[in-house]
């Protein structure tokens, strides 16, 4: 059974990825798979705190999952994020 989202829910999902840093993070996770905050920041040559804020926003909007592994947290894409990336590739 498909979930029916309200227009506000859909707007919140889209806002989650509506930033160039967050889009870069999504493409990076798609390319490289599960990554920690440090790995994302290093790969994108970006400030640790900046990436932490953007990963948090992606997680809150349901685009990225968090998996606690020892002292690190791995981030990965959700199926919803993969659909959004497919849409973005169409726009390119």
C-alpha positions, 0 to 999 in steps of 0.5 A: 500500500502506498503512503499518500503524503500531504503537500506540506509533507512533500514540500518538507521532503524537497526542502531537505535536499534543496541546498547545493551542499545537501545535493553534493552529499546525496550524490557522494553517498550514491557513488561511494555508499555508507560514509561517516561524517568525517569521510563526507567532510573530507571527500567534499573538502568542506567544514565538519560542522557545515556537513554535520548540519546538512547531514542532520537536515537530510536525516530529518527529511528522510533522505539519509539514514544513520547507523551507529557503528562503534564510535562512528555514525555511518550515513546512507541513502534512503530509497526516497533519496535514490528516487530524488537523485534519479529525478535530478539526473533527468534534469541535468 
